[in-house]
Amino acid sequence: MLWVKAFHIIFVITWFAALFYLPRLFVYHAMCDDKTGSERFKIMERKLYRGIMTPSAVLTVLFGVWLLSFYSLDQLMILHWLHAKLALVLLLLAYHGYCGRLLRQFSNDTNQHSHIFYRWFNELPVFILLAVIILVVVKPF
């Protein structure tokens, strides 16, 4: 179980690193006004999303489900902090998917948001990470 937990944490870290960095690239891409720079951002964003962020998300979820398999259904039903954590994971997966949508918009040169939007957008995973860590460590309920 400890190996599974270790790999789960490793992939959570890599997923969050990408979740923090991709919207930051969107900030700079939204501010970019030359074709060469824009094309460079498109490559960086695509490689980050497809090569690091999505595989990390998939492996995070797989190892997380594997961790859940070590508990009985009765145990899982009373771990309310875990229910809250899983709800936040679902929100994070939706955020991840929305990043993919924004990536396609940039790729198609149809971005409709300013760099200010992306600066705010970039903050959501920070709050989710804080909440998840508190739920996992403190187990408040």
N, CA, C and O atoms as a DFTB+ gen file, in Angstrom:
564 C
 N C O
     1  1       0.819      -1.197       0.000
     2  2       0.000       0.000       0.000
     3  2       0.867       1.267       0.000
     4  3       0.497       2.263      -0.622
     5  1       2.010       1.240       0.687
     6  2       2.860       2.425       0.752
     7  2       3.459       2.782      -0.612
     8  3       3.618       3.960      -0.932
     9  1       3.794       1.755      -1.423
    10  2       4.298       2.025      -2.766
    11  2       3.222       2.688      -3.621
    12  3       3.504       3.618      -4.377
    13  1       2.023       2.214      -3.499
    14  2       0.903       2.789      -4.261
    15  2       0.689       4.236      -3.833
    16  3       0.494       5.115      -4.673
    17  1       0.725       4.481      -2.533
    18  2       0.566       5.845      -2.017
    19  2       1.697       6.746      -2.496
    20  3       1.463       7.896      -2.869
    21  1       2.923       6.225      -2.487
    22  2       4.073       7.018      -2.941
    23  2       3.912       7.422      -4.406
    24  3       4.141       8.579      -4.760
    25  1       3.523       6.482      -5.249
    26  2       3.343       6.813      -6.663
    27  2       2.149       7.736      -6.879
    28  3       2.172       8.586      -7.769
    29  1       1.117       7.573      -6.078
    30  2      -0.026       8.492      -6.151
    31  2       0.437       9.920      -5.859
    32  3       0.083      10.850      -6.585
    33  1       1.211      10.092      -4.821
    34  2       1.714      11.423      -4.451
    35  2       2.644      11.978      -5.529
    36  3       2.573      13.163      -5.854
    37  1       3.507      11.142      -6.081
    38  2       4.412      11.585      -7.153
    39  2       3.612      12.137      -8.334
    40  3       3.933      13.203      -8.859
    41  1       2.578      11.417      -8.746
    42  2       1.807      11.868      -9.905
    43  2       0.896      13.039      -9.569
    44  3       0.588      13.846     -10.446
    45  1       0.457      13.151      -8.317
    46  2      -0.278      14.350      -7.899
    47  2       0.625      15.573      -8.052
    48  3       0.197      16.612      -8.555
    49  1       1.864      15.439      -7.618
    50  2       2.812      16.562      -7.702
    51  2       3.062      16.953      -9.160
    52  3       3.042      18.139      -9.491
    53  1       3.295      15.982     -10.023
    54  2       3.552      16.330     -11.419
    55  2       2.311      16.912     -12.084
    56  3       2.417      17.814     -12.916
    57  1       1.140      16.403     -11.724
    58  2      -0.104      16.937     -12.277
    59  2      -0.287      18.397     -11.853
    60  3      -0.599      19.255     -12.679
    61  1      -0.091      18.668     -10.565
    62  2      -0.246      20.040     -10.083
    63  2       0.806      20.975     -10.667
    64  3       0.509      22.137     -10.945
    65  1       2.010      20.496     -10.854
    66  2       3.029      21.346     -11.481
    67  2       2.543      21.800     -12.852
    68  3       2.675      22.971     -13.208
    69  1       1.986      20.882     -13.608
    70  2       1.464      21.225     -14.932
    71  2       0.220      22.108     -14.831
    72  3       0.041      23.026     -15.632
    73  1      -0.639      21.831     -13.846
    74  2      -1.842      22.655     -13.649
    75  2      -1.487      24.086     -13.266
    76  3      -2.231      25.016     -13.579
    77  1      -0.372      24.263     -12.600
    78  2       0.084      25.612     -12.260
    79  2       0.739      26.293     -13.463
    80  3       0.586      27.498     -13.660
    81  1       1.466      25.518     -14.262
    82  2       2.265      26.114     -15.329
    83  2       1.466      26.401     -16.601
    84  3       1.684      27.432     -17.237
    85  1       0.539      25.506     -16.988
    86  2      -0.189      25.710     -18.242
    87  2      -0.973      27.025     -18.252
    88  3      -0.859      27.779     -19.219
    89  1      -1.757      27.329     -17.227
    90  2      -2.445      28.628     -17.246
    91  2      -1.478      29.813     -17.239
    92  3      -1.804      30.878     -17.763
    93  1      -0.301      29.639     -16.656
    94  2       0.710      30.703     -16.697
    95  2       1.181      30.898     -18.131
    96  3       1.397      32.029     -18.566
    97  1       1.343      29.796     -18.870
    98  2       1.665      29.920     -20.293
    99  2       0.539      30.637     -21.038
   100  3       0.788      31.430     -21.947
   101  1      -0.707      30.346     -20.639
   102  2      -1.848      31.035     -21.264
   103  2      -1.770      32.547     -21.028
   104  3      -2.100      33.334     -21.915
   105  1      -1.336      32.945     -19.838
   106  2      -1.179      34.379     -19.540
   107  2      -0.238      35.006     -20.561
   108  3      -0.566      36.016     -21.184
   109  1       0.929      34.402     -20.725
   110  2       1.926      34.949     -21.629
   111  2       1.486      34.857     -23.083
   112  3       1.760      35.750     -23.886
   113  1       0.799      33.766     -23.413
   114  2       0.317      33.590     -24.779
   115  2      -0.733      34.662     -25.106
   116  3      -0.728      35.216     -26.206
   117  1      -1.615      34.949     -24.176
   118  2      -2.648      35.965     -24.389
   119  2      -2.020      37.351     -24.569
   120  3      -2.600      38.213     -25.229
   121  1      -0.856      37.565     -23.993
   122  2      -0.162      38.851     -24.115
   123  2       0.704      38.921     -25.379
   124  3       1.132      40.005     -25.775
   125  1       0.959      37.789     -26.004
   126  2       1.856      37.715     -27.156
   127  2       1.187      38.334     -28.384
   128  3       0.009      38.098     -28.656
   129  1       1.955      39.122     -29.110
   130  2       1.373      39.775     -30.284
   131  2       2.144      39.490     -31.575
   132  3       1.942      40.166     -32.583
   133  1       3.031      38.483     -31.540
   134  2       3.732      38.125     -32.771
   135  2       3.515      36.650     -33.095
   136  3       3.379      35.822     -32.194
   137  1       3.485      36.337     -34.360
   138  2       3.180      34.981     -34.824
   139  2       4.216      33.960     -34.360
   140  3       3.855      32.856     -33.953
   141  1       5.479      34.314     -34.415
   142  2       6.539      33.376     -34.005
   143  2       6.386      33.010     -32.532
   144  3       6.463      31.835     -32.170
   145  1       6.171      34.008     -31.688
   146  2       5.974      33.750     -30.259
   147  2       4.727      32.929     -30.011
   148  3       4.737      32.012     -29.190
   149  1       3.660      33.247     -30.709
   150  2       2.406      32.514     -30.551
   151  2       2.571      31.043     -30.929
   152  3       2.067      30.159     -30.237
   153  1       3.275      30.785     -32.022
   154  2       3.503      29.397     -32.449
   155  2       4.354      28.647     -31.423
   156  3       4.140      27.458     -31.185
   157  1       5.308      29.337     -30.823
   158  2       6.151      28.720     -29.784
   159  2       5.298      28.351     -28.570
   160  3       5.438      27.263     -28.011
   161  1       4.411      29.268     -28.166
   162  2       3.522      28.966     -27.041
   163  2       2.614      27.779     -27.352
   164  3       2.377      26.938     -26.485
   165  1       2.114      27.706     -28.559
   166  2       1.245      26.582     -28.945
   167  2       1.960      25.250     -28.757
   168  3       1.379      24.292     -28.248
   169  1       3.214      25.194     -29.167
   170  2       3.996      23.953     -29.020
   171  2       4.210      23.632     -27.543
   172  3       4.010      22.495     -27.117
   173  1       4.612      24.626     -26.771
   174  2       4.864      24.414     -25.341
   175  2       3.597      23.949     -24.630
   176  3       3.634      23.006     -23.839
   177  1       2.488      24.606     -24.912
   178  2       1.214      24.270     -24.264
   179  2       0.772      22.857     -24.629
   180  3       0.347      22.088     -23.766
   181  1       0.876      22.521     -25.921
   182  2       0.458      21.188     -26.363
   183  2       1.312      20.099     -25.711
   184  3       0.787      19.094     -25.232
   185  1       2.625      20.306     -25.696
   186  2       3.511      19.291     -25.109
   187  2       3.274      19.147     -23.615
   188  3       3.295      18.034     -23.088
   189  1       3.049      20.257     -22.931
   190  2       2.779      20.197     -21.498
   191  2       1.467      19.475     -21.222
   192  3       1.393      18.618     -20.341
   193  1       0.430      19.828     -21.981
   194  2      -0.895      19.237     -21.740
   195  2      -0.914      17.750     -22.079
   196  3      -1.388      16.931     -21.291
   197  1      -0.403      17.412     -23.242
   198  2      -0.477      16.016     -23.699
   199  2       0.637      15.136     -23.143
   200  3       0.434      13.942     -22.921
   201  1       1.803      15.716     -22.919
   202  2       2.945      14.906     -22.511
   203  2       3.154      14.771     -21.021
   204  3       3.750      13.798     -20.560
   205  1       2.663      15.747     -20.258
   206  2       2.881      15.715     -18.809
   207  2       1.563      15.773     -18.040
   208  3       1.291      14.923     -17.192
   209  1       0.752      16.778     -18.344
   210  2      -0.432      17.038     -17.536
   211  2      -1.457      15.896     -17.610
   212  3      -1.910      15.398     -16.580
   213  1      -1.814      15.488     -18.824
   214  2      -2.832      14.438     -18.958
   215  2      -2.332      13.084     -18.469
   216  3      -3.054      12.415     -17.730
   217  1      -1.117      12.644     -18.849
   218  2      -0.645      11.372     -18.283
   219  2      -0.557      11.409     -16.758
   220  3      -0.868      10.417     -16.099
   221  1      -0.139      12.535     -16.192
   222  2      -0.063      12.652     -14.733
   223  2      -1.444      12.561     -14.104
   224  3      -1.612      11.929     -13.061
   225  1      -2.436      13.190     -14.734
   226  2      -3.811      13.114     -14.215
   227  2      -4.324      11.675     -14.250
   228  3      -4.918      11.192     -13.286
   229  1      -4.090      11.011     -15.355
   230  2      -4.551       9.621     -15.494
   231  2      -3.886       8.736     -14.438
   232  3      -4.556       7.936     -13.784
   233  1      -2.583       8.878     -14.275
   234  2      -1.872       8.048     -13.296
   235  2      -2.259       8.414     -11.863
   236  3      -2.317       7.540     -10.998
   237  1      -2.522       9.687     -11.607
   238  2      -3.004      10.099     -10.285
   239  2      -4.314       9.392      -9.971
   240  3      -4.486       8.841      -8.884
   241  1      -5.224       9.411     -10.913
   242  2      -6.532       8.781     -10.699
   243  2      -6.389       7.269     -10.562
   244  3      -7.011       6.668      -9.686
   245  1      -5.582       6.649     -11.413
   246  2      -5.404       5.195     -11.330
   247  2      -4.823       4.772      -9.985
   248  3      -5.322       3.838      -9.359
   249  1      -3.776       5.452      -9.541
   250  2      -3.194       5.101      -8.249
   251  2      -4.147       5.457      -7.100
   252  3      -4.166       4.771      -6.078
   253  1      -4.932       6.516      -7.264
   254  2      -5.925       6.868      -6.254
   255  2      -7.007       5.806      -6.126
   256  3      -7.404       5.444      -5.019
   257  1      -7.479       5.312      -7.255
   258  2      -8.479       4.234      -7.234
   259  2      -7.878       2.981      -6.624
   260  3      -8.541       2.267      -5.871
   261  1      -6.629       2.717      -6.948
   262  2      -5.939       1.563      -6.361
   263  2      -5.869       1.720      -4.846
   264  3      -6.081       0.753      -4.115
   265  1      -5.575       2.921      -4.372
   266  2      -5.565       3.162      -2.924
   267  2      -6.941       2.907      -2.307
   268  3      -7.052       2.317      -1.232
   269  1      -7.979       3.357      -2.998
   270  2      -9.333       3.148      -2.479
   271  2      -9.669       1.667      -2.366
   272  3     -10.457       1.270      -1.508
   273  1      -9.074       0.854      -3.229
   274  2      -9.376      -0.583      -3.217
   275  2      -8.881      -1.282      -1.953
   276  3      -9.284      -2.411      -1.672
   277  1      -8.017      -0.627      -1.197
   278  2      -7.515      -1.220       0.044
   279  2      -8.519      -1.079       1.191
   280  3      -8.335      -1.676       2.252
   281  1      -9.569      -0.299       0.983
   282  2     -10.574      -0.060       2.028
   283  2     -11.852      -0.839       1.717
   284  3     -12.183      -1.080       0.556
   285  1     -12.551      -1.222       2.763
   286  2     -13.841      -1.871       2.564
   287  2     -14.887      -0.801       2.253
   288  3     -14.671       0.383       2.516
   289  1     -15.980      -1.211       1.712
   290  2     -17.065      -0.282       1.399
   291  2     -17.576       0.395       2.665
   292  3     -17.903       1.582       2.645
   293  1     -17.648      -0.354       3.770
   294  2     -18.075       0.228       5.052
   295  2     -17.127       1.339       5.501
   296  3     -17.567       2.387       5.974
   297  1     -15.827       1.103       5.351
   298  2     -14.844       2.128       5.715
   299  2     -14.997       3.363       4.834
   300  3     -14.961       4.491       5.324
   301  1     -15.165       3.147       3.547
   302  2     -15.271       4.269       2.611
   303  2     -16.511       5.122       2.881
   304  3     -16.497       6.331       2.647
   305  1     -17.561       4.509       3.364
   306  2     -18.813       5.234       3.603
   307  2     -18.709       6.220       4.761
   308  3     -19.442       7.208       4.793
   309  1     -17.816       5.970       5.706
   310  2     -17.742       6.853       6.880
   311  2     -16.600       7.875       6.810
   312  3     -16.463       8.714       7.700
   313  1     -15.793       7.804       5.768
   314  2     -14.676       8.739       5.619
   315  2     -15.157       9.990       4.875
   316  3     -14.936      10.133       3.672
   317  1     -15.803      10.871       5.591
   318  2     -16.420      12.045       4.961
   319  2     -15.381      13.021       4.404
   320  3     -15.644      13.704       3.414
   321  1     -14.219      13.091       5.026
   322  2     -13.159      13.931       4.475
   323  2     -12.770      13.435       3.082
   324  3     -12.429      14.229       2.205
   325  1     -12.824      12.111       2.885
   326  2     -12.485      11.527       1.592
   327  2     -13.529      11.895       0.544
   328  3     -13.192      12.136      -0.615
   329  1     -14.793      11.937       0.950
   330  2     -15.862      12.348       0.022
   331  2     -15.607      13.771      -0.464
   332  3     -15.747      14.068      -1.651
   333  1     -15.233      14.639       0.460
   334  2     -14.942      16.034       0.092
   335  2     -13.719      16.092      -0.828
   336  3     -13.703      16.846      -1.801
   337  1     -12.698      15.290      -0.513
   338  2     -11.498      15.264      -1.356
   339  2     -11.853      14.792      -2.761
   340  3     -11.400      15.381      -3.742
   341  1     -12.647      13.749      -2.868
   342  2     -13.024      13.226      -4.184
   343  2     -13.851      14.236      -4.969
   344  3     -13.733      14.321      -6.192
   345  1     -14.688      15.003      -4.274
   346  2     -15.437      16.069      -4.950
   347  2     -14.478      17.121      -5.519
   348  3     -14.681      17.621      -6.625
   349  1     -13.445      17.448      -4.760
   350  2     -12.441      18.400      -5.247
   351  2     -11.643      17.823      -6.410
   352  3     -11.265      18.552      -7.327
   353  1     -11.389      16.526      -6.377
   354  2     -10.694      15.879      -7.496
   355  2     -11.556      15.966      -8.756
   356  3     -11.038      16.212      -9.845
   357  1     -12.858      15.768      -8.615
   358  2     -13.758      15.906      -9.768
   359  2     -13.723      17.337     -10.308
   360  3     -13.713      17.545     -11.521
   361  1     -13.705      18.313      -9.411
   362  2     -13.604      19.714      -9.827
   363  2     -12.276      19.957     -10.561
   364  3     -12.225      20.674     -11.560
   365  1     -11.218      19.349     -10.047
   366  2      -9.913      19.488     -10.680
   367  2      -9.883      18.829     -12.064
   368  3      -9.255      19.348     -12.987
   369  1     -10.550      17.709     -12.202
   370  2     -10.638      17.062     -13.517
   371  2     -11.417      17.936     -14.495
   372  3     -11.075      18.001     -15.675
   373  1     -12.458      18.605     -14.012
   374  2     -13.209      19.537     -14.868
   375  2     -12.311      20.711     -15.271
   376  3     -12.335      21.141     -16.424
   377  1     -11.529      21.224     -14.338
   378  2     -10.578      22.297     -14.611
   379  2      -9.571      21.847     -15.669
   380  3      -9.252      22.590     -16.598
   381  1      -9.082      20.630     -15.513
   382  2      -8.144      20.047     -16.464
   383  2      -8.778      20.006     -17.866
   384  3      -8.159      20.404     -18.853
   385  1     -10.000      19.526     -17.924
   386  2     -10.706      19.472     -19.201
   387  2     -10.909      20.850     -19.810
   388  3     -10.783      21.022     -21.023
   389  1     -11.223      21.830     -18.973
   390  2     -11.402      23.192     -19.457
   391  2     -10.076      23.756     -19.972
   392  3     -10.059      24.515     -20.941
   393  1      -8.971      23.388     -19.327
   394  2      -7.652      23.781     -19.836
   395  2      -7.453      23.228     -21.246
   396  3      -6.895      23.907     -22.109
   397  1      -7.905      22.005     -21.478
   398  2      -7.813      21.423     -22.814
   399  2      -8.632      22.206     -23.825
   400  3      -8.213      22.391     -24.968
   401  1      -9.790      22.660     -23.403
   402  2     -10.637      23.483     -24.283
   403  2      -9.943      24.813     -24.607
   404  3      -9.929      25.254     -25.756
   405  1      -9.374      25.437     -23.586
   406  2      -8.649      26.693     -23.802
   407  2      -7.435      26.467     -24.701
   408  3      -7.119      27.308     -25.542
   409  1      -6.763      25.345     -24.526
   410  2      -5.629      24.993     -25.367
   411  2      -6.051      24.921     -26.836
   412  3      -5.352      25.429     -27.712
   413  1      -7.191      24.290     -27.100
   414  2      -7.694      24.205     -28.476
   415  2      -8.016      25.583     -29.032
   416  3      -7.782      25.852     -30.210
   417  1      -8.555      26.462     -28.182
   418  2      -8.848      27.811     -28.649
   419  2      -7.564      28.542     -29.040
   420  3      -7.512      29.194     -30.083
   421  1      -6.552      28.437     -28.221
   422  2      -5.268      29.052     -28.574
   423  2      -4.707      28.421     -29.848
   424  3      -4.196      29.117     -30.726
   425  1      -4.810      27.105     -29.936
   426  2      -4.297      26.389     -31.096
   427  2      -4.976      26.838     -32.390
   428  3      -4.348      26.896     -33.447
   429  1      -6.266      27.154     -32.288
   430  2      -7.043      27.596     -33.453
   431  2      -7.052      29.115     -33.609
   432  3      -7.760      29.649     -34.463
   433  1      -6.274      29.807     -32.792
   434  2      -6.234      31.277     -32.791
   435  2      -7.610      31.892     -32.533
   436  3      -7.971      32.906     -33.130
   437  1      -8.372      31.262     -31.630
   438  2      -9.704      31.775     -31.288
   439  2      -9.836      32.098     -29.802
   440  3     -10.943      32.112     -29.265
   441  1      -8.712      32.358     -29.138
   442  2      -8.766      32.719     -27.719
   443  2      -9.630      33.960     -27.531
   444  3      -9.511      34.927     -28.284
   445  1     -10.498      33.928     -26.524
   446  2     -11.404      35.047     -26.276
   447  2     -11.175      35.707     -24.924
   448  3     -11.957      36.563     -24.512
   449  1     -10.115      35.318     -24.233
   450  2      -9.880      35.832     -22.890
   451  2      -8.600      36.658     -22.837
   452  3      -7.677      36.462     -23.627
   453  1      -8.572      37.576     -21.896
   454  2      -7.388      38.417     -21.706
   455  2      -6.402      37.733     -20.767
   456  3      -6.721      36.732     -20.125
   457  1      -5.219      38.284     -20.701
   458  2      -4.212      37.751     -19.769
   459  2      -4.687      37.905     -18.328
   460  3      -4.278      37.128     -17.465
   461  1      -5.536      38.881     -18.050
   462  2      -6.056      39.064     -16.684
   463  2      -6.954      37.886     -16.299
   464  3      -6.877      37.389     -15.176
   465  1      -7.799      37.444     -17.221
   466  2      -8.629      36.257     -16.964
   467  2      -7.747      35.073     -16.577
   468  3      -8.023      34.372     -15.603
   469  1      -6.682      34.859     -17.350
   470  2      -5.812      33.709     -17.094
   471  2      -5.034      33.851     -15.789
   472  3      -4.712      32.847     -15.153
   473  1      -4.735      35.060     -15.390
   474  2      -4.069      35.263     -14.091
   475  2      -4.990      34.797     -12.955
   476  3      -4.531      34.162     -12.006
   477  1      -6.271      35.108     -13.053
   478  2      -7.235      34.660     -12.042
   479  2      -7.508      33.163     -12.167
   480  3      -7.597      32.448     -11.169
   481  1      -7.638      32.709     -13.399
   482  2      -7.892      31.302     -13.675
   483  2      -6.789      30.427     -13.081
   484  3      -7.054      29.318     -12.617
   485  1      -5.577      30.918     -13.096
   486  2      -4.407      30.206     -12.604
   487  2      -4.465      29.934     -11.096
   488  3      -3.759      29.058     -10.597
   489  1      -5.296      30.673     -10.378
   490  2      -5.323      30.549      -8.917
   491  2      -6.198      29.400      -8.413
   492  3      -5.990      28.927      -7.296
   493  1      -7.155      28.946      -9.193
   494  2      -8.084      27.908      -8.715
   495  2      -7.382      26.640      -8.233
   496  3      -7.718      26.153      -7.153
   497  1      -6.411      26.073      -8.985
   498  2      -5.777      24.853      -8.476
   499  2      -5.021      25.054      -7.165
   500  3      -4.837      24.107      -6.401
   501  1      -4.586      26.279      -6.905
   502  2      -3.903      26.556      -5.632
   503  2      -4.868      26.320      -4.476
   504  3      -4.518      25.668      -3.492
   505  1      -6.074      26.849      -4.595
   506  2      -7.065      26.692      -3.528
   507  2      -7.509      25.237      -3.387
   508  3      -7.733      24.754      -2.278
   509  1      -7.633      24.554      -4.507
   510  2      -8.001      23.133      -4.446
   511  2      -6.900      22.336      -3.767
   512  3      -7.183      21.472      -2.937
   513  1      -5.648      22.615      -4.109
   514  2      -4.530      21.909      -3.485
   515  2      -4.501      22.134      -1.977
   516  3      -4.318      21.190      -1.208
   517  1      -4.680      23.379      -1.557
   518  2      -4.706      23.667      -0.116
   519  2      -5.811      22.885       0.584
   520  3      -5.594      22.296       1.643
   521  1      -6.992      22.885      -0.016
   522  2      -8.119      22.168       0.591
   523  2      -7.863      20.663       0.648
   524  3      -8.152      20.021       1.658
   525  1      -7.329      20.107      -0.421
   526  2      -7.066      18.662      -0.456
   527  2      -6.032      18.284       0.603
   528  3      -6.212      17.298       1.318
   529  1      -4.967      19.048       0.706
   530  2      -3.937      18.738       1.706
   531  2      -4.518      18.806       3.110
   532  3      -4.252      17.926       3.928
   533  1      -5.302      19.831       3.402
   534  2      -5.917      19.946       4.732
   535  2      -6.841      18.765       4.985
   536  3      -6.821      18.187       6.072
   537  1      -7.646      18.399       4.001
   538  2      -8.557      17.266       4.180
   539  2      -7.798      15.962       4.442
   540  3      -8.192      15.183       5.310
   541  1      -6.721      15.721       3.706
   542  2      -5.974      14.478       3.829
   543  2      -5.178      14.420       5.132
   544  3      -5.104      13.369       5.768
   545  1      -4.594      15.523       5.521
   546  2      -3.736      15.521       6.710
   547  2      -4.548      15.687       7.989
   548  3      -4.362      14.925       8.938
   549  1      -5.442      16.666       8.030
   550  2      -6.189      16.988       9.244
   551  2      -7.406      16.069       9.427
   552  3      -7.791      15.750      10.552
   553  1      -8.007      15.646       8.296
   554  2      -9.228      14.824       8.332
   555  2     -10.255      15.443       9.287
   556  3     -10.617      14.841      10.298
   557  1     -10.728      16.676       8.947
   558  2     -11.571      17.435       9.869
   559  2     -12.950      16.832      10.137
   560  3     -13.603      17.200      11.114
   561  1     -13.395      15.925       9.297
   562  2     -14.706      15.283       9.536
   563  2     -14.731      13.906       8.928
   564  3     -15.740      13.208       9.021
